[in-house]
């Protein structure tokens, strides 16, 4: 009889212990879940050596449209919350330069323009600019409707001087860092 009571108490204790470790399941947790990864990537890279700038007949030594549908891809366009496009312009040439980077839609309309007035080197001139989109920044529609990026560069200096810096060139780089909503 004592063994039966001991066995019954052990079973009862095990059941009470198991019951105290079980929580009610909340299947609505998914609705409260926010998944917002940050993606980052390169957008543009262009460089022009000083000898190319000197050989140009017109002051506008560079003009190119680059097809860019990355922002209009449904995965990005439907999920982007906000982000920043960062530009880095470096000039080691002896030229004062004007550089324009335009976001263009399929119809050829300019949606957004970043203009850089870059002084001549030496010393090396460097311009870093961050442009926010979404939230309190520029409209996300600019990015979503962009289908091309147009880069133009104009020499405001002469076509004969050369920089004292070896391998003199102008470089334009841009990258983007964006927050997306996966859910």
Backbone as CSV, one residue per row, in Angstrom:
resi,resn,N_x,N_y,N_z,CA_x,CA_y,CA_z,C_x,C_y,C_z
1,UNK,0.818,-1.179,0.000,0.000,0.000,0.000,0.871,1.255,0.000
2,UNK,1.970,1.236,0.777,2.871,2.390,0.832,3.545,2.644,-0.510
3,UNK,3.811,1.516,-1.234,4.429,1.676,-2.554,3.447,2.298,-3.526
4,UNK,2.185,1.953,-3.418,1.176,2.501,-4.322,1.007,4.002,-4.083
5,UNK,1.023,4.422,-2.848,0.888,5.848,-2.534,2.132,6.601,-3.008
6,UNK,3.296,6.015,-2.820,4.539,6.642,-3.300,4.545,6.769,-4.822
7,UNK,4.102,5.717,-5.502,4.032,5.747,-6.963,3.024,6.789,-7.433
8,UNK,1.866,6.851,-6.780,0.827,7.824,-7.112,1.323,9.247,-6.887
9,UNK,2.064,9.478,-5.812,2.611,10.815,-5.547,3.657,11.219,-6.606
10,UNK,4.460,10.237,-7.019,5.457,10.535,-8.064,4.778,10.902,-9.380
11,UNK,3.760,10.181,-9.782,3.017,10.473,-11.017,2.353,11.831,-10.895
12,UNK,1.735,12.097,-9.759,1.076,13.376,-9.536,2.087,14.532,-9.575
13,UNK,3.239,14.345,-8.965,4.299,15.362,-8.966,4.817,15.604,-10.393
14,UNK,4.972,14.534,-11.176,5.423,14.673,-12.561,4.406,15.442,-13.390
15,UNK,3.128,15.167,-13.184,2.086,15.867,-13.940,2.051,17.351,-13.564
16,UNK,2.179,17.665,-12.305,2.188,19.063,-11.858,3.407,19.783,-12.426
17,UNK,4.561,19.108,-12.433,5.786,19.706,-12.975,5.643,19.980,-14.469
18,UNK,5.120,19.029,-15.212,4.925,19.215,-16.657,3.936,20.332,-16.944
19,UNK,2.889,20.412,-16.166,1.880,21.436,-16.373,2.450,22.830,-16.123
20,UNK,3.345,22.959,-15.169,3.890,24.273,-14.848,4.863,24.771,-15.916
21,UNK,5.397,23.893,-16.761,6.358,24.282,-17.797,5.701,24.574,-19.135
22,UNK,4.426,24.381,-19.262,3.746,24.552,-20.545,3.088,25.923,-20.569
23,UNK,3.371,26.688,-21.637,2.720,27.975,-21.847,1.638,27.811,-22.892
24,UNK,0.666,28.698,-22.833,-0.333,28.701,-23.891,0.344,29.153,-25.179
25,UNK,0.047,28.484,-26.257,0.632,28.834,-27.554,-0.071,30.053,-28.126
26,UNK,0.727,30.990,-28.645,0.188,32.204,-29.255,0.502,32.184,-30.746
27,UNK,-0.476,31.811,-31.534,-0.271,31.711,-32.973,-0.383,33.066,-33.663
28,UNK,-0.705,34.125,-32.933,-0.793,35.474,-33.502,0.545,36.205,-33.459
29,UNK,1.596,35.547,-32.960,2.908,36.183,-32.882,3.417,36.594,-34.258
30,UNK,3.075,35.829,-35.287,3.535,36.157,-36.637,3.059,37.537,-37.064
31,UNK,1.840,37.914,-36.646,1.309,39.227,-37.006,2.143,40.351,-36.389
32,UNK,2.755,40.107,-35.243,3.561,41.113,-34.561,5.013,41.124,-35.033
33,UNK,5.399,40.135,-35.803,6.776,39.987,-36.250,7.108,41.015,-37.332
34,UNK,8.239,41.693,-37.190,8.718,42.639,-38.197,10.093,42.180,-38.650
35,UNK,10.199,41.905,-39.956,11.475,41.503,-40.525,11.889,42.595,-41.500
36,UNK,12.943,43.327,-41.167,13.395,44.457,-41.981,14.900,44.379,-42.207
37,UNK,15.334,43.504,-43.119,16.774,43.423,-43.389,17.264,44.668,-44.118
38,UNK,18.542,44.922,-43.983,19.195,46.022,-44.688,20.055,45.404,-45.784
39,UNK,19.846,45.879,-47.019,20.676,45.414,-48.126,21.545,46.567,-48.592
40,UNK,22.725,46.225,-49.042,23.687,47.236,-49.460,24.379,46.752,-50.721
41,UNK,24.598,47.668,-51.642,25.279,47.273,-52.867,25.775,48.464,-53.665
42,UNK,26.656,48.165,-54.581,27.219,49.177,-55.466,26.198,49.531,-56.542
43,UNK,26.157,50.781,-56.933,25.248,51.236,-57.986,26.024,51.661,-59.218
44,UNK,27.095,52.437,-59.027,27.770,53.055,-60.165,29.259,53.196,-59.890
45,UNK,30.067,52.993,-60.947,31.500,53.260,-60.863,31.950,53.741,-62.243
46,UNK,32.468,54.954,-62.303,32.975,55.532,-63.551,34.282,56.241,-63.235
47,UNK,35.279,56.051,-64.117,36.514,56.811,-63.954,36.998,57.264,-65.321
48,UNK,37.625,58.433,-65.325,38.179,59.001,-66.557,39.575,59.541,-66.260
49,UNK,40.594,59.002,-66.932,41.958,59.504,-66.747,42.098,60.917,-67.329
50,UNK,43.052,61.660,-66.793,43.243,63.047,-67.216,43.586,63.152,-68.702
51,UNK,44.328,62.194,-69.255,44.677,62.289,-70.678,43.437,62.174,-71.566
52,UNK,42.421,61.435,-71.144,41.151,61.374,-71.895,40.453,62.729,-71.833
53,UNK,40.454,63.343,-70.676,39.835,64.663,-70.520,40.554,65.668,-71.421
54,UNK,41.884,65.621,-71.483,42.654,66.549,-72.321,42.404,66.325,-73.813
55,UNK,42.094,65.081,-74.210,41.869,64.794,-75.629,40.475,65.164,-76.112
56,UNK,39.563,65.406,-75.201,38.189,65.732,-75.596,38.144,67.072,-76.304
57,UNK,37.402,67.118,-77.407,37.283,68.349,-78.197,36.339,69.329,-77.501
58,UNK,35.219,68.839,-77.014,34.251,69.698,-76.329,34.521,69.676,-74.824
59,UNK,33.974,70.641,-74.131,34.170,70.681,-72.680,33.433,69.514,-72.008
60,UNK,32.357,69.032,-72.626,31.628,67.879,-72.101,32.379,66.625,-72.542
61,UNK,33.256,66.123,-71.687,34.128,65.016,-72.080,33.527,63.646,-71.808
62,UNK,32.398,63.585,-71.082,31.810,62.283,-70.798,30.303,62.416,-70.670
63,UNK,29.580,61.518,-71.344,28.134,61.431,-71.204,27.721,59.998,-71.516
64,UNK,27.052,59.366,-70.568,26.680,57.961,-70.745,25.414,57.664,-69.956
65,UNK,24.501,56.916,-70.577,23.324,56.398,-69.885,23.567,54.934,-69.572
66,UNK,23.324,54.545,-68.320,23.475,53.169,-67.888,22.089,52.607,-67.571
67,UNK,21.739,51.481,-68.194,20.485,50.828,-67.873,20.562,50.351,-66.427
68,UNK,19.561,50.697,-65.633,19.561,50.300,-64.226,18.121,50.047,-63.791
69,UNK,17.744,48.776,-63.747,16.392,48.399,-63.345,16.349,47.798,-61.939
70,UNK,17.432,47.904,-61.204,17.502,47.305,-59.874,16.459,47.843,-58.909
71,UNK,16.161,49.131,-58.989,15.187,49.722,-58.078,13.756,49.356,-58.462
72,UNK,13.512,49.109,-59.740,12.142,48.828,-60.182,11.796,47.343,-60.095
73,UNK,12.746,46.484,-59.766,12.472,45.066,-59.573,11.406,44.920,-58.484
74,UNK,10.413,44.051,-58.722,9.276,43.917,-57.803,9.714,43.594,-56.383
75,UNK,10.727,42.751,-56.215,11.188,42.412,-54.864,11.600,43.663,-54.100
76,UNK,12.321,44.557,-54.759,12.776,45.790,-54.116,11.633,46.804,-54.022
77,UNK,10.983,47.081,-55.146,9.978,48.148,-55.218,8.818,47.940,-54.249
78,UNK,8.397,46.699,-54.064,7.265,46.421,-53.176,7.642,46.398,-51.708
79,UNK,8.930,46.343,-51.403,9.344,46.156,-50.015,10.200,47.280,-49.432
80,UNK,10.704,48.175,-50.245,11.617,49.196,-49.733,10.884,50.124,-48.758
81,UNK,11.533,50.383,-47.636,10.995,51.286,-46.615,11.698,52.634,-46.704
82,UNK,13.023,52.583,-46.714,13.827,53.792,-46.824,15.260,53.391,-47.139
83,UNK,16.087,54.384,-47.391,17.481,54.088,-47.679,18.280,55.332,-47.987
84,UNK,19.545,55.101,-48.302,20.478,56.187,-48.587,21.314,55.798,-49.801
85,UNK,21.442,56.737,-50.741,22.385,56.577,-51.844,23.587,57.451,-51.509
86,UNK,24.772,56.841,-51.513,26.003,57.549,-51.169,26.855,57.720,-52.417
87,UNK,27.321,58.939,-52.626,28.212,59.263,-53.749,29.583,59.618,-53.204
88,UNK,30.611,59.177,-53.919,31.980,59.564,-53.618,32.629,59.977,-54.937
89,UNK,33.015,61.239,-55.023,33.676,61.760,-56.217,35.093,62.154,-55.820
90,UNK,36.081,61.603,-56.546,37.486,61.906,-56.283,38.114,62.474,-57.539
91,UNK,38.850,63.559,-57.381,39.499,64.213,-58.512,40.976,64.443,-58.188
92,UNK,41.844,63.821,-58.978,43.284,64.069,-58.844,43.823,64.768,-60.092
93,UNK,42.926,65.249,-60.957,43.348,65.939,-62.178,43.585,67.416,-61.903
94,UNK,44.131,68.100,-62.905,44.356,69.543,-62.795,43.152,70.328,-63.311
95,UNK,42.009,69.681,-63.402,40.812,70.277,-63.997,39.730,70.550,-62.956
96,UNK,39.076,71.710,-63.098,37.818,71.960,-62.390,36.735,71.258,-63.197
97,UNK,35.907,70.469,-62.520,34.923,69.654,-63.228,33.521,69.876,-62.681
98,UNK,32.543,69.760,-63.567,31.134,69.682,-63.182,30.652,68.291,-63.560
99,UNK,30.070,67.597,-62.598,29.582,66.243,-62.835,28.125,66.178,-62.410
100,UNK,27.326,65.535,-63.247,25.904,65.373,-62.964,25.544,63.895,-63.037
101,UNK,24.813,63.428,-62.021,24.289,62.060,-62.008,22.768,62.190,-61.945
102,UNK,22.103,61.695,-63.011,20.648,61.814,-63.122,19.996,60.445,-63.038
103,UNK,18.906,60.354,-62.274,18.062,59.162,-62.292,16.967,59.436,-63.318
104,UNK,16.813,58.524,-64.290,15.936,58.743,-65.427,14.907,57.609,-65.496
105,UNK,13.644,57.953,-65.845,12.617,56.915,-65.998,12.606,56.365,-67.421
106,UNK,11.711,55.416,-67.696,11.659,54.762,-69.004,11.387,55.731,-70.147
107,UNK,10.661,56.800,-69.885,10.327,57.778,-70.919,11.441,58.801,-71.137
108,UNK,12.527,58.695,-70.376,13.634,59.636,-70.518,13.516,60.869,-69.639
109,UNK,12.515,60.915,-68.777,12.334,62.051,-67.869,13.307,61.949,-66.699
110,UNK,13.923,63.059,-66.357,14.848,63.099,-65.226,14.031,63.176,-63.937
111,UNK,14.248,62.202,-63.055,13.520,62.123,-61.790,14.270,62.778,-60.639
112,UNK,15.592,62.722,-60.693,16.413,63.275,-59.616,17.798,63.576,-60.181
113,UNK,18.434,64.632,-59.694,19.758,65.042,-60.168,20.647,65.327,-58.967
114,UNK,21.858,64.816,-59.039,22.896,65.206,-58.085,23.991,65.883,-58.899
115,UNK,24.321,67.109,-58.520,25.316,67.898,-59.239,26.530,68.110,-58.345
116,UNK,27.708,67.898,-58.926,28.961,68.046,-58.181,29.859,69.039,-58.909
117,UNK,30.283,70.072,-58.218,31.298,70.986,-58.726,32.588,70.587,-58.020
118,UNK,33.516,70.014,-58.796,34.705,69.414,-58.209,35.931,70.263,-58.539
119,UNK,36.577,70.853,-57.542,37.781,71.652,-57.793,38.953,70.791,-58.263
120,UNK,39.910,71.446,-58.886,41.118,70.764,-59.381,42.020,70.359,-58.219
121,UNK,42.855,69.360,-58.489,43.888,68.935,-57.545,45.180,69.654,-57.912
122,UNK,46.241,69.640,-57.195,46.367,69.088,-55.868,45.831,70.054,-54.818
123,UNK,45.550,69.642,-53.638,45.549,68.251,-53.220,44.350,67.530,-53.828
124,UNK,44.328,66.200,-53.670,43.213,65.426,-54.195,41.909,65.973,-53.630
125,UNK,40.935,66.154,-54.504,39.626,66.642,-54.085,38.689,65.458,-53.932
126,UNK,37.974,65.441,-52.835,37.064,64.342,-52.562,35.748,64.900,-52.037
127,UNK,34.656,64.458,-52.642,33.322,64.875,-52.210,32.538,63.627,-51.834
128,UNK,32.021,63.595,-50.628,31.184,62.505,-50.145,29.804,63.096,-49.853
129,UNK,28.782,62.484,-50.448,27.421,63.004,-50.267,26.466,61.833,-50.072
130,UNK,25.595,61.940,-49.070,24.584,60.932,-48.807,23.203,61.525,-49.041
131,UNK,22.402,60.851,-49.886,21.065,61.327,-50.227,20.042,60.323,-49.680
132,UNK,19.214,60.745,-48.703,18.207,59.833,-48.146,16.958,59.748,-49.037
133,UNK,16.357,58.578,-49.068,15.096,58.349,-49.772,14.137,57.664,-48.806
134,UNK,12.874,58.045,-48.877,11.866,57.519,-47.957,11.912,58.288,-46.653
135,UNK,10.920,58.105,-45.818,10.873,58.842,-44.549,10.856,60.338,-44.805
136,UNK,11.813,61.060,-44.239,11.888,62.514,-44.428,12.770,62.892,-45.616
137,UNK,13.311,61.903,-46.336,14.167,62.168,-47.495,13.358,62.314,-48.769
138,UNK,14.027,62.159,-49.897,13.368,62.220,-51.201,12.363,61.074,-51.325
139,UNK,11.430,61.239,-52.252,10.387,60.246,-52.450,10.959,58.914,-52.935
140,UNK,10.421,57.822,-52.405,10.816,56.490,-52.877,10.396,56.259,-54.327
141,UNK,9.392,57.008,-54.800,8.945,56.873,-56.192,10.070,57.198,-57.167
142,UNK,10.984,58.066,-56.773,12.138,58.377,-57.629,12.923,57.103,-57.894
143,UNK,13.220,56.367,-56.848,13.985,55.133,-57.006,13.203,54.077,-57.781
144,UNK,11.971,53.861,-57.376,11.159,52.792,-57.958,10.949,53.006,-59.457
145,UNK,10.871,54.248,-59.896,10.627,54.541,-61.316,11.905,54.739,-62.127
146,UNK,13.067,54.604,-61.516,14.327,54.773,-62.231,14.612,53.554,-63.106
147,UNK,14.905,53.824,-64.390,15.276,52.724,-65.290,16.653,52.955,-65.907
148,UNK,17.225,54.138,-65.694,18.567,54.421,-66.200,19.230,55.466,-65.311
149,UNK,20.550,55.429,-65.318,21.341,56.446,-64.625,22.207,57.122,-65.671
150,UNK,22.108,58.435,-65.752,22.864,59.213,-66.727,23.973,59.964,-66.002
151,UNK,25.187,59.818,-66.512,26.338,60.526,-65.942,26.898,61.438,-67.025
152,UNK,27.058,62.710,-66.700,27.714,63.652,-67.607,28.800,64.380,-66.831
153,UNK,29.889,64.657,-67.526,31.006,65.365,-66.892,31.525,66.416,-67.848
154,UNK,31.804,67.578,-67.300,32.254,68.725,-68.086,33.548,69.280,-67.505
155,UNK,34.488,69.569,-68.393,35.771,70.151,-68.005,35.639,71.664,-68.019
156,UNK,35.815,72.301,-66.880,35.778,73.764,-66.792,37.177,74.372,-66.906
157,UNK,38.187,73.502,-67.035,39.564,73.977,-67.130,40.070,73.902,-68.556
158,UNK,41.387,73.841,-68.698,41.994,73.772,-70.033,42.150,72.323,-70.470
159,UNK,42.711,72.136,-71.655,42.934,70.776,-72.173,44.420,70.485,-72.348
160,UNK,45.263,71.248,-71.673,46.697,71.034,-71.849,47.438,70.767,-70.539
161,UNK,46.930,71.252,-69.423,47.651,71.060,-68.159,47.544,69.605,-67.705
162,UNK,48.510,69.210,-66.914,48.484,67.868,-66.322,48.795,67.975,-64.838
163,UNK,48.216,67.088,-64.073,48.385,67.075,-62.628,49.768,66.554,-62.268
164,UNK,50.284,66.992,-61.137,51.537,66.469,-60.599,51.334,65.107,-59.927
165,UNK,50.089,64.738,-59.718,49.764,63.461,-59.091,49.811,62.371,-60.165
166,UNK,50.525,61.285,-59.890,50.621,60.204,-60.881,49.265,59.525,-61.048
167,UNK,49.007,59.054,-62.248,47.752,58.382,-62.587,46.552,59.269,-62.255
168,UNK,46.621,60.543,-62.656,45.551,61.501,-62.374,44.274,61.093,-63.095
169,UNK,43.156,61.137,-62.357,41.861,60.763,-62.923,40.745,61.301,-62.042
170,UNK,39.549,61.265,-62.582,38.353,61.560,-61.795,37.573,60.254,-61.678
171,UNK,37.070,59.985,-60.473,36.325,58.760,-60.199,34.997,59.117,-59.548
172,UNK,33.936,58.492,-60.042,32.601,58.672,-59.475,32.110,57.297,-59.027
173,UNK,31.789,57.181,-57.752,31.295,55.922,-57.203,29.982,56.201,-56.481
174,UNK,29.091,55.231,-56.525,27.897,55.350,-55.699,27.482,53.972,-55.218
175,UNK,26.837,53.981,-54.070,26.326,52.748,-53.489,25.012,53.072,-52.787
176,UNK,24.259,52.042,-52.498,22.997,52.228,-51.814,22.877,51.300,-50.623
177,UNK,22.184,51.761,-49.627,21.917,50.970,-48.426,20.434,51.179,-48.113
178,UNK,19.649,50.077,-48.179,18.201,50.189,-48.082,17.633,49.208,-47.067
179,UNK,16.577,49.658,-46.403,15.851,48.815,-45.456,14.582,48.314,-46.145
180,UNK,14.370,46.993,-46.095,13.217,46.374,-46.745,12.327,45.720,-45.713
181,UNK,11.054,45.623,-46.032,10.112,44.893,-45.194,9.831,43.564,-45.878
182,UNK,10.246,42.465,-45.256,10.084,41.158,-45.868,8.654,40.640,-45.676
183,UNK,8.011,41.027,-44.620,6.663,40.533,-44.331,5.619,41.493,-44.824
